Amino acid sequence: MEPIQQWWAGVPPVTKYLFAGCGVLTLAGNFGLINPRLLLLDFNSVFGQFQIWRLVSSFFFLGGLGFPFLINMMMIYQYSRNLEMGSFHGRTADYVFMLLFGGSILLAFGLFMGYPIVGIGLILMLIYVWSRKNPNENMTFMFGLRFKSAYLPWVLIGFSLLMGGNPVLELAGVIVGHIYFYLEDIYPLTGGRRFLQTPQFLKLLFQQPDVVYGTAPRAAQQAAAGRGGHQWGQGRPLH
């Protein structure tokens, strides 16, 4: 158990809650510990019966068990962790604000378009933001397909189409991720106003000492030390 405890202790806090929440709630819904119908996003239930927990549970309940569930859990862990320990290293409040910003748009989309599970969109939003902040990593997908990380969201959407899926939520996540990335990383550099400002209450809530979770990427370490940029390494396989 000690290696598992050491691994879990090395997971950054927001990723830890996302990963555990998705795992526990999805397993509970599938094994009958919770009625899965109570976890789905539904306009009438939320606003007519005030079942406001659905606004949260619809992100953490990922549907049925199977290979797609395992892939989604892997992507939550890998790309949320990469963002939290990389671009958002030491900026937990900013990371939470990004999730709240994207989640709010996806909630509105799910409510008015009738999508009961919106967590998939949030996962693609995370992947898109990570791919834009780290566009040049070498990726390997199924069947040995190699490409740069900037194309990862589109590869996943294409794979979903090939498997007979309807990747509307995935596309919504990419769009939301692009809105965030544009407002946060592109538009201010052109001289535009910075519209996205992390609220002060989040900064106060997530004040924390300089804790290193696991092994932070060198980019984060160099940024914290005030040294220059960093070229990413040889990439990471997806399979």
C-alpha positions as CSV (number, residue, x, y, z in Angstrom):
1,M,0.0,0.0,0.0
2,E,2.9,2.4,0.6
3,P,3.7,2.8,-3.2
4,I,0.0,3.7,-3.8
5,Q,0.1,6.2,-0.9
6,Q,3.2,7.8,-2.2
7,W,1.7,8.0,-5.7
8,W,-1.5,9.6,-4.3
9,A,0.4,12.0,-2.2
10,G,2.3,13.2,-5.3
11,V,-0.9,14.1,-7.2
12,P,-1.6,17.8,-7.1
13,P,-4.8,18.8,-5.2
14,V,-7.2,19.8,-7.9
15,T,-6.4,16.8,-10.1
16,K,-6.7,14.6,-7.0
17,Y,-10.3,15.8,-6.4
18,L,-11.2,15.6,-10.1
19,F,-9.8,12.1,-10.5
20,A,-11.3,10.8,-7.2
21,G,-14.7,12.4,-7.8
22,C,-15.1,11.0,-11.3
23,G,-14.0,7.5,-10.2
24,V,-16.1,7.3,-7.0
25,L,-19.3,8.8,-8.5
26,T,-19.1,6.8,-11.7
27,L,-18.5,3.5,-9.8
28,A,-21.2,4.3,-7.3
29,G,-23.7,5.0,-10.1
30,N,-22.9,1.8,-11.9
31,F,-22.9,-0.5,-8.9
32,G,-26.2,0.8,-7.6
33,L,-24.9,2.7,-4.6
34,I,-26.5,5.8,-6.1
35,N,-29.3,6.0,-8.6
36,P,-27.5,7.2,-11.7
37,R,-30.6,9.1,-12.9
38,L,-30.1,11.5,-9.9
39,L,-26.6,12.4,-11.2
40,L,-27.6,13.5,-14.7
41,L,-28.1,17.1,-15.8
42,D,-31.7,17.9,-16.4
43,F,-33.2,21.3,-16.8
44,N,-36.6,20.6,-15.1
45,S,-35.0,18.7,-12.2
46,V,-32.5,21.5,-11.5
47,F,-34.8,24.5,-11.8
48,G,-38.2,22.9,-11.1
49,Q,-37.2,20.6,-8.3
50,F,-34.1,22.5,-7.1
51,Q,-31.9,19.4,-7.4
52,I,-28.9,21.7,-7.7
53,W,-26.3,18.9,-7.0
54,R,-26.9,17.8,-10.7
55,L,-24.9,20.9,-11.7
56,V,-21.8,19.2,-10.2
57,S,-22.6,15.5,-10.5
58,S,-23.0,15.8,-14.3
59,F,-19.3,16.6,-14.5
60,F,-18.1,13.7,-12.3
61,F,-20.5,10.9,-13.5
62,L,-19.0,9.7,-16.8
63,G,-21.6,7.1,-17.7
64,G,-21.2,3.4,-18.0
65,L,-18.1,1.4,-17.2
66,G,-15.8,0.0,-19.9
67,F,-12.8,0.9,-22.0
68,P,-14.0,4.5,-22.7
69,F,-14.3,5.1,-18.9
70,L,-10.7,4.0,-18.4
71,I,-9.5,6.2,-21.2
72,N,-11.3,9.2,-19.7
73,M,-9.9,8.6,-16.3
74,M,-6.4,8.3,-17.7
75,M,-6.8,11.6,-19.6
76,I,-8.2,13.4,-16.5
77,Y,-5.2,12.3,-14.5
78,Q,-2.6,12.9,-17.2
79,Y,-3.6,16.2,-18.6
80,S,-5.0,17.8,-15.5
81,R,-1.9,16.9,-13.7
82,N,0.3,18.2,-16.5
83,L,-1.5,21.6,-16.4
84,E,-1.5,21.9,-12.7
85,M,2.2,21.0,-12.3
86,G,3.2,22.9,-15.5
87,S,1.5,26.0,-16.8
88,F,-0.5,26.5,-13.5
89,H,2.3,25.5,-11.1
90,G,1.9,27.6,-8.0
91,R,-1.4,29.0,-9.4
92,T,-4.1,26.7,-8.0
93,A,-6.6,29.5,-7.8
94,D,-6.1,30.3,-11.5
95,Y,-6.5,26.7,-12.4
96,V,-9.7,26.4,-10.4
97,F,-11.0,29.6,-12.1
98,M,-10.3,28.1,-15.5
99,L,-12.3,25.0,-14.5
100,L,-15.2,27.2,-13.2
101,F,-15.2,29.3,-16.3
102,G,-15.2,26.4,-18.7
103,G,-17.6,24.4,-16.6
104,S,-20.1,27.2,-16.5
105,I,-20.3,27.4,-20.3
106,L,-20.5,23.7,-20.7
107,L,-23.3,23.6,-18.1
108,A,-25.3,26.1,-20.1
109,F,-24.7,24.1,-23.2
110,G,-25.7,20.9,-21.6
111,L,-28.9,22.4,-20.0
112,F,-30.2,24.0,-23.2
113,M,-29.0,21.3,-25.6
114,G,-30.2,18.4,-23.5
115,Y,-26.9,16.7,-22.7
116,P,-27.1,14.9,-19.4
117,I,-23.4,14.3,-18.9
118,V,-21.0,17.1,-19.5
119,G,-17.8,15.8,-18.0
120,I,-16.5,14.7,-21.4
121,G,-16.5,18.3,-22.6
122,L,-14.5,19.4,-19.6
123,I,-11.9,16.7,-20.3
124,L,-11.5,17.9,-23.9
125,M,-11.3,21.5,-22.7
126,L,-8.3,20.5,-20.5
127,I,-6.7,18.6,-23.3
128,Y,-7.1,21.5,-25.7
129,V,-5.7,24.1,-23.3
130,W,-2.7,21.7,-22.6
131,S,-2.1,21.2,-26.3
132,R,-2.1,24.9,-27.0
133,K,0.3,25.6,-24.1
134,N,2.5,22.6,-25.1
135,P,2.1,22.4,-28.9
136,N,5.3,20.7,-29.9
137,E,5.4,17.5,-27.9
138,N,5.7,14.3,-29.9
139,M,2.6,12.1,-29.4
140,T,2.0,8.4,-30.3
141,F,-1.6,7.2,-30.7
142,M,-3.0,3.8,-31.6
143,F,-1.5,1.9,-34.6
144,G,1.7,4.0,-34.3
145,L,0.2,7.3,-35.5
146,R,2.6,10.1,-34.7
147,F,1.8,13.7,-34.5
148,K,2.5,16.9,-32.6
149,S,0.5,17.6,-29.4
150,A,-1.2,20.6,-31.0
151,Y,-3.3,18.1,-33.0
152,L,-4.3,15.9,-30.1
153,P,-7.8,17.2,-29.5
154,W,-8.6,16.7,-33.2
155,V,-7.1,13.2,-33.3
156,L,-9.4,12.3,-30.3
157,I,-12.5,13.7,-32.0
158,G,-11.6,11.9,-35.3
159,F,-11.2,8.7,-33.4
160,S,-14.5,9.2,-31.7
161,L,-16.1,9.6,-35.2
162,L,-14.4,6.5,-36.5
163,M,-15.8,4.5,-33.5
164,G,-19.3,5.6,-34.4
165,G,-19.6,8.3,-31.7
166,N,-21.2,11.7,-31.9
167,P,-18.5,14.0,-30.6
168,V,-20.6,17.1,-30.1
169,L,-19.6,17.4,-26.4
170,E,-16.0,17.0,-27.4
171,L,-16.3,19.8,-29.9
172,A,-18.0,21.9,-27.3
173,G,-15.1,21.3,-24.9
174,V,-12.6,22.3,-27.6
175,I,-14.5,25.5,-28.4
176,V,-14.7,26.4,-24.7
177,G,-11.0,25.6,-24.3
178,H,-10.2,27.9,-27.2
179,I,-12.3,30.7,-25.8
180,Y,-10.3,30.5,-22.5
181,F,-7.0,30.2,-24.2
182,Y,-7.7,33.2,-26.5
183,L,-8.9,35.4,-23.7
184,E,-6.1,34.4,-21.4
185,D,-3.1,33.9,-23.6
186,I,-3.6,35.5,-27.0
187,Y,-5.9,38.6,-26.7
188,P,-4.0,40.3,-23.9
189,L,-0.7,40.0,-25.9
190,T,-2.2,42.0,-28.7
191,G,-2.8,44.9,-26.4
192,G,-6.4,43.9,-25.5
193,R,-7.9,44.0,-22.1
194,R,-7.5,41.0,-19.9
195,F,-11.1,39.9,-19.4
196,L,-10.4,36.8,-17.2
197,Q,-9.4,37.8,-13.7
198,T,-9.3,35.2,-11.0
199,P,-11.6,36.4,-8.2
200,Q,-9.8,37.5,-5.0
201,F,-11.8,35.0,-2.9
202,L,-10.4,32.1,-4.9
203,K,-6.8,33.5,-4.3
204,L,-7.5,33.7,-0.6
205,L,-9.1,30.2,-0.5
206,F,-6.3,28.5,-2.3
207,Q,-3.3,30.2,-0.6
208,Q,-0.8,27.5,-0.1
209,P,2.9,27.0,0.7
210,D,5.3,26.1,-2.1
211,V,4.6,22.4,-2.2
212,V,6.1,20.2,-4.9
213,Y,3.7,17.4,-6.0
214,G,5.5,14.5,-7.6
215,T,8.2,15.7,-10.0
216,A,7.3,19.0,-11.5
217,P,8.2,19.6,-15.1
218,R,11.4,21.6,-15.5
219,A,9.5,24.4,-17.1
220,A,7.7,25.0,-13.9
221,Q,10.9,24.6,-11.9
222,Q,12.7,27.1,-14.1
223,A,9.8,29.6,-13.9
224,A,9.7,29.3,-10.2
225,A,13.4,29.9,-10.1
226,G,13.2,32.9,-12.4
227,R,15.2,31.2,-15.2
228,G,14.2,31.2,-18.9
229,G,12.1,28.8,-21.0
230,H,12.4,25.1,-21.7
231,Q,12.0,22.9,-24.6
232,W,9.9,19.8,-23.8
233,G,11.4,16.4,-24.2
234,Q,10.7,13.4,-26.4
235,G,6.9,13.3,-25.8
236,R,4.7,10.7,-24.3
237,P,2.7,7.8,-25.8
238,L,-1.0,7.6,-25.4
239,H,-1.3,3.9,-25.5
